[in-house]
Amino acid sequence: MNFHILTLFPQMVEQGLNTSIIGRAQEKGILSVETINIREFTMDKHKKVDDYPYGGGAGMLMQAQPVYDAYLHVVEKIKTRQRPRVIYVTPQGKTFKQEMAKEFALEQDLIFLCGHYEGIDERVLEEIVTDYVSIGDYVLTGGELAAMVMIDSISRMVPGVLSNKESGETESFSDNLLEHPHYTRPEVWRGKEVPQVLLSGHHKRIEEWRKEQSLERTRIRRPDLYEKYLSNK
Ligand code: ADE
């Protein structure tokens, strides 16, 4: 799977995604993360990429031309027959969910467009964007962090990225349930004991306990998900 990130701050994204599990997956050749600096595509002699909004108002907007040319550069490089999906990360998008991570993980190439300032000229968005996606109802200073969140989450759904194949499946949000609690050594810590059932070696009882915990935790912490779970059962 190949990620192509159109951004004004390539270093920010590179540093965040070149370590840990995503870094290892890149070394193994399962993933590639390429950043494209939009500024390199401006035709302005001062390397400017932004301008004032027509109609007035606060802040500056990213101009259409450098964004479009950066996009064309990627499209030319990947040479797929199909039009690649272009995700514009924006608080105006559909909220990113685990299900989306799984769906995006099936693509060969994904292009992320990160905005800055007050946004991007609408005309280039109309021309290239296929998906408008947000990471939640709050506003960030730019799209980079949001793109990194999505890339991290999509990557771990790509086969081979996680070492234990199982861990991608039995975890929070599969079935709309949160995961059960986990414990490791020591058996007693600050007077708190590990639940006895986990020490019993009785696999069926352990599974039942975990399921109960998962249901209870979801009901209390995320009643919205719990309702979904009940209605999908
Ligand atoms: N850019 C700024 N805020 C954002 C958000 N909440 N999600 C995605 N992109 C953003």
Boltz pocket constraint, residues with backbone or C-beta under 6 A from the ligand:
constraints:
  - pocket:
      binder: B
      contacts: [[A, 89], [A, 90], [A, 91], [A, 115], [A, 133], [A, 134], [A, 135], [A, 136], [A, 137], [A, 138], [A, 139], [A, 140], [A, 141], [A, 142], [A, 143], [A, 146]]
      max_distance: 6.0
